[in-house]
Every structure is written in structure tokens, then in C-alpha cells.
Amino acid sequence: MFPDRVEAEKLLSEAEHCNPGPWVNHCRICAECAEKIAEQCEGMDAEKAYVLGLLHDIGRKFGIKHLGHVYDGYKYMLKLGYDEVAKICLTHSFCTHDIKCYVGKFDVTEEEQRTLADALNNSVFDDYDFLIQLCDCLAGSDVVMDMTARMADVKRRYGYYPQDKWDRNMYLKQLFEKKTGKNIYEIVK
């Protein structure tokens, strides 16, 4: 289950009030990219894609955190009954389906990390997971970015970026270019 666009916008607005920052515009850009790409993919719901993109980082509502934002968003959306959004809050950071690929601090307790790892291991990724992973890699805080520039920026800020995660993101770009028959950058411009 996921909220409609109006409710999703309300949730993001409330979150911005709690923790303002560039992450909010990043979510908006991610949502716009997801909607545009989903419109070009047979069998995908563009409205759902928009909402999932908009709320993928909703855990940032609870403060400046790294892996903690994944945990917080996952638990918050489950509490609200939005299981499909909770899944995206979880999966958007793990395109290789491995918690060890997280780029940033592991600022969660061991129990919270186990909760995330168990949920991730039990998740079956679908096209919405793949789409939001892709769009998260396209969305800067101000504009749609070239994916390699975005990943290089993350690497510069955190000091590393796993090659398998880099390669997987490039694969996701190719996957959606095949599904749409178009260059991703042409779709999201």
C-alpha cells in the first residue's frame, strides 16, 4: 500500500518542517524522474513511481543520519501502513541487495542493523525498487545529474564508492533504456 500524491506531498512537507535541507528537493527530483520514466514503461504506474520516489528518503525527517535514515524511513512507513513505501525506504540504498554496500556511516544499533539486513534479505526487488535506485542516482539536490558525476560526488564526500554498486547503477540505466527504448537523460530532462 502507498499513499496518494496529495498525502505523500503532505508527508514530505511535514518531514521538511522537522528537518529542512537539500534532501527534500532531492526527493522531488527523484520523484519527477521516476514518474517520467515509469510513463514510458509498459505495466508501470507513473503515480506510484512518483510517490515512491518522493518518499524514498522520508527517514531523514528524524534528523541528520546515514544508515539511520533507511531504518527510520522503513519503520515510519510500516507504522503508517505504507508497506510499499517502507520497502523502497529500505531497498533504495542497496542496489546490490547487500547491506554491506551502504555508502556512509552505520549509525544504527546492532539490533537495527539486523532488522534492516533481515528485511533486505527477505525482499524481492521489482521494477519499482530498480527504478527508485536508478532515480536516486540521477537526482542531485538541485538538478538531474549525470549518474557518473553523482556517484563521483558521493565517492568524493565519503571517500569510497563500491565498484559493484557503481556497475549495478549503470546496469539499471541500461535496463530502463531497454524498457523505454530511449536514452534516460532524454526522458528526465
N, C-alpha and C positions, 0 to 999 in steps of 0.2 A: 504494500500500500504506500502511496505517496500523496502529498498534499497537492491541491490545485495551485496554479500560478499565483493567485492572489494571496493564499495562505503562505506559500513559500516566500513571496516578497515580504510579507509581514514578519515571518520568522527571521529573515536576513536583516531586516530593518531593526528589529529588537536586538539581534546579536551585535549589530554595528553600534548601537547605543551602549551596550555593555563593554565592547572592546573595539573602538574605532581604529581603522588602519587601512593600509593598501590592500589587505586581503579581501576586503569587501568588493572592491572593483575587480580584482582578480576573479572572484566568483561570478560576477556579472559577465565578464568577458568569456569565461569558461562556458557559462550557460548559453550565451549567444552563439558561440562556436558549435556547441553540442546541438542546438536547435537547427542551425543551418545545415550541418552535416546529416543529421537524422532525417531532415526533409528530403534529402537526396538518396536515402537508403530504403529500399523496399522492406516493408514489415516493421519499420521503427516508428515510434510515436514521438514526434518532434516536441510536443508539450511535455511529455515525460522526460525527455532528454534535457530540456531546458531546466526543469525543476531539479533534476538530479545534479546538473552542473551548478546550479545556483546554490545548492545546499551541501556540496561535497566537503567544504571546509567549515561547516557550521560549528564544529567543535571549538573554533577559535573564539567563539562567544565567551568562553570561560577563561580567557587570558592568553598571554603570550607563551605558547608551548610548542614543542616539536612533536614527538610521537604522541604526547598527551592530547593534542588536538584530534588525533584519529580516535583515540579511546573516548574522549569526551563527546565527540560528534556521534559516534556509534551508539553509546549508551543513551544519549539525549534523544536521538531519533527513535530508538527502541522504546523508550519511555513514552514518547508521543504516539506510538503505534505505527510509525512510518518505517516498516521493515525494509522496504526497497531503498529508501534513503540511507538507513543505517548501514546497509550493505555497501553502498557507494562510499560512505564516510570511511569505511574500513578498506575497501579494495582500491580506492584511487591512488594510494601511496605504494601499492605493491604489485606493479605490473608483472613482476616475475613470480608472483604468488609465494613470495618468501619474505617473512618479516625482517630477515637479516639485510635485505636490500634497502631498508629505510635510510634515507639521507638526512641526517640530523641527530639530535640527542635523543637517547632513550630515557626520556624524563617521565617514566611511569614506574609504578611499583612492579615487583616481580609477578605478583598476582594479576595485575592489569595486563602485563605483557603476555602472560599465559592465556588470559581471556582473549586478547587480540590474536595470538598465534592459533589458538583452538578455533576461533571463529573463521579466521583466514583459511585454515586447513580444511574446514567444512564448507567453504564457499565454492560454488561452481560459477566461474566467471561466464558472463554472457556479453552480448554486444553492447549493452549499456555500460557495463564495467569497462570494457575496452574503449568505448567512446569517451567516457569521462577521464580515463587515464590519458588518452590522446589529447583531449582538450585542456586538461590540467597542464600538459607540456606545451601547449600553444599559447596559453593565457598568461601574459605578464600582468603587472598591476595597472598598466596604462593602455596597453595596446596588445593586439595579437602579435606574437613574436615568431620568428623563425625558430624551429624546435632546437636546432643545434646551438643557437645563441642562448636560448633559455636554459638548456642543460649545462652549457658552459658557464652561465651566470650562477647556477646552483653550485656547480663544482668550485667556482671561484669563492663563493660565500662560505661553503662548508669544507673546502679542502679536498673533496673527493666526489666522484660520481661513478658507481659501479658500471663497468663496461657492459655487463649483461643487461642492466636496466636501460642503458643508452641504446643498445641494439634492439631491445624489445620495443622501446618507444618508436624507433624508426620502422620496425615491423608493423606496428599499429597504424602508422601513417600510410604505409603501403597497403595494408588491409582495407582501410577505408577509401583509399583511392581506387582500389579494385571494386569495392562495393558501389561506389558512386560513379566510377568511370571518369572522374575529374581530379585535377590537382587540388589537394586540400587547401592550399593557400588561396586558390581562386574561389573556393566555396566560402571561406570565412572572412574574406576581405570586406 
